[in-house]
Amino acid sequence: MSTSSTTDHTPPVGLLHVGRLGRPHGVRGEMYVDIFSSHAKRVAIGSKLWVAGKWYEISKSKAQAERWLMTFKDLDDRTIAERLTNSDVYGEPIDDPSVVWVHEMVGSTVVDTQGNDYGVCVAVIDNPAHPIMELESGALVPTPFIVSNVDGCITIDPPEGLFEIGDES
């Protein structure tokens, strides 16, 4: 007898990995949730999160130190909540033009305000002070230098000499 599940828990295309469920709290299915983004829309009542092959709607959400304590509509059983512990949480991208999201940075061309092309962002490095874009050349650009992000083109206003660091010339 196989112990593997035939249920497909692969998230639908286009969803972002936004967090992970922690342990249950209480007996009615309330759960601790680690959310990677502090955007208010991600944790708002009525928002939907995709967990283990199913959409769950947030019915209560309360900040608890560095995580959230959430109650989901139609999840009112601790036994079910225990089965979901440590599950990855996915969500739709949030449309907010005032924020530059990691999934929008990777693959974007990076130019400065004078139009100089520095190549493509291949990764975003998590850093305690702020995220850092890694360009295909290996150059690192702190995200506070981003001026705009329009249609796959990130414009930066870097300090003089940023791209000369490490040059031996």
VENFEN-V607042 format. One record per residue. N is the residue number from 0. RES is the residue in one small letter. NEAR is the number of other ideal C-beta (glycine too) atoms within 8 Angstrom. Layout:
# VENFEN-V607042
n = {N | N}
res = {RES | RES}
near = {NEAR | NEAR}
This chain:
# VENFEN-V607042
n = {0 | 1 | 2 | 3 | 4 | 5 | 6 | 7 | 8 | 9 | 10 | 11 | 12 | 13 | 14 | 15 | 16 | 17 | 18 | 19 | 20 | 21 | 22 | 23 | 24 | 25 | 26 | 27 | 28 | 29 | 30 | 31 | 32 | 33 | 34 | 35 | 36 | 37 | 38 | 39 | 40 | 41 | 42 | 43 | 44 | 45 | 46 | 47 | 48 | 49 | 50 | 51 | 52 | 53 | 54 | 55 | 56 | 57 | 58 | 59 | 60 | 61 | 62 | 63 | 64 | 65 | 66 | 67 | 68 | 69 | 70 | 71 | 72 | 73 | 74 | 75 | 76 | 77 | 78 | 79 | 80 | 81 | 82 | 83 | 84 | 85 | 86 | 87 | 88 | 89 | 90 | 91 | 92 | 93 | 94 | 95 | 96 | 97 | 98 | 99 | 100 | 101 | 102 | 103 | 104 | 105 | 106 | 107 | 108 | 109 | 110 | 111 | 112 | 113 | 114 | 115 | 116 | 117 | 118 | 119 | 120 | 121 | 122 | 123 | 124 | 125 | 126 | 127 | 128 | 129 | 130 | 131 | 132 | 133 | 134 | 135 | 136 | 137 | 138 | 139 | 140 | 141 | 142 | 143 | 144 | 145 | 146 | 147 | 148 | 149 | 150 | 151 | 152 | 153 | 154 | 155 | 156 | 157 | 158 | 159 | 160 | 161 | 162 | 163 | 164 | 165 | 166 | 167 | 168}
res = {m | s | t | s | s | t | t | d | h | t | p | p | v | g | l | l | h | v | g | r | l | g | r | p | h | g | v | r | g | e | m | y | v | d | i | f | s | s | h | a | k | r | v | a | i | g | s | k | l | w | v | a | g | k | w | y | e | i | s | k | s | k | a | q | a | e | r | w | l | m | t | f | k | d | l | d | d | r | t | i | a | e | r | l | t | n | s | d | v | y | g | e | p | i | d | d | p | s | v | v | w | v | h | e | m | v | g | s | t | v | v | d | t | q | g | n | d | y | g | v | c | v | a | v | i | d | n | p | a | h | p | i | m | e | l | e | s | g | a | l | v | p | t | p | f | i | v | s | n | v | d | g | c | i | t | i | d | p | p | e | g | l | f | e | i | g | d | e | s}
near = {2 | 3 | 3 | 4 | 4 | 4 | 6 | 5 | 7 | 3 | 9 | 5 | 4 | 5 | 10 | 8 | 9 | 11 | 11 | 9 | 13 | 10 | 7 | 11 | 7 | 7 | 3 | 8 | 13 | 11 | 17 | 13 | 13 | 11 | 12 | 6 | 7 | 5 | 9 | 6 | 8 | 12 | 12 | 9 | 7 | 6 | 11 | 10 | 13 | 13 | 12 | 7 | 7 | 6 | 6 | 12 | 10 | 16 | 7 | 9 | 10 | 7 | 6 | 8 | 4 | 4 | 10 | 12 | 14 | 13 | 12 | 12 | 7 | 6 | 12 | 5 | 8 | 10 | 6 | 9 | 13 | 9 | 6 | 11 | 11 | 5 | 9 | 8 | 14 | 11 | 13 | 7 | 8 | 11 | 4 | 7 | 4 | 3 | 7 | 8 | 8 | 7 | 7 | 8 | 14 | 10 | 6 | 12 | 9 | 14 | 11 | 10 | 7 | 4 | 6 | 6 | 7 | 12 | 9 | 9 | 14 | 7 | 7 | 12 | 9 | 4 | 8 | 2 | 4 | 7 | 10 | 11 | 15 | 11 | 14 | 7 | 6 | 6 | 10 | 9 | 13 | 11 | 12 | 5 | 11 | 10 | 7 | 6 | 10 | 6 | 3 | 6 | 10 | 14 | 12 | 13 | 7 | 9 | 5 | 4 | 6 | 10 | 7 | 6 | 6 | 4 | 5 | 3 | 2}
